[in-house]
C-alpha cells in the first residue's frame, strides 16, 4: 500500500507565532515532497489557529497551503481534515473547494490490516471544568449562529485575538506541560479505557497536546501523540506494516 501520513497542530495564522509564513511554507514543502507517494494524509486538527467559516466568506490567507492540499486531492490522494478545538467552525468549503474529507468526531478506520482510532484529542478525558465549559460553548449551535451574525471584520478579529491571548497566556504560565505519565495523561487514560471495550484497536493517534509520545498500551496496541508543526515539525507515517514518527527535515521524508 502507499504510505499514509498523519500531521497535527500547525496553528497557522496565529498572531503569537512569529515565524508563521515560514511555518506555512515548510508544511507546503513537506506536502509537495510526499504528493507523488502518499496514499492519504490525515490532518488531525488545529491546522489553523482560528478558522470561522461564514456562509459566503472564508478567512483571508493560507493560499499556499490550500492550493497544495487541492493539488494532492486532484492527484487522487485522500486528504482527511479533522476539526480541532481551534478550527471547529468549518462548513463545506474544504470539501467543495479543496476535495478534502471532513471529520468532526473521532473515527475508527481500517488501514491495511490494522485498526486505527484517530482524533484530535480535545474533550477526550480532559477533566478541566473550564476547558469543558468553553468547549461546550464553542460547540453550541445557538452560540455559533449568534457569532455568525457578527460582521466577519469583527468576528475574525475577535477570534484571532482570543487565540493569540490564549497562546501567550499559556506560554507565560510555562507552556505545554511535558508528558505527565500514564496515570495523569488524560489521553492515555482515555485510550486505555476505550481499549477495554474495543480491544481490536491497534493504533491510537492523537494531536492536541503538542508533545511527542510513543507508548505501548498492550502487546498489540500502541498510542502516538504526534507533536506539532510549530517547533517540532513531526509527522507519523504508516506503510502498511510499520508505523513510526519522524521530525521533518526538508528534503528528507523517508525514514
Secondary structure, 3 states (H helix, E strand, C coil): CCEEEEECCCCECCCCCCCHHHHHHHHHHHHHHHCCCEEEEEECCCCECCCECCCCCCCCCCHHHHHHHHHHHHCCCEEEEECCCCCCECCCHHHHHHCCEEECCCEEEEECCEEEEEECCCCCCCCCHHHHHHHHHHHCHHHHHHHHCCCHHHHHHHHHHHHHHHHHHHHHCCCCCCCCCCCCCHHHHHHHHHHHHCCCCCEEEECCCCCEEEEECCCCCEEEEECCCCCCCEEEEECCCCEEEEECECCECCC
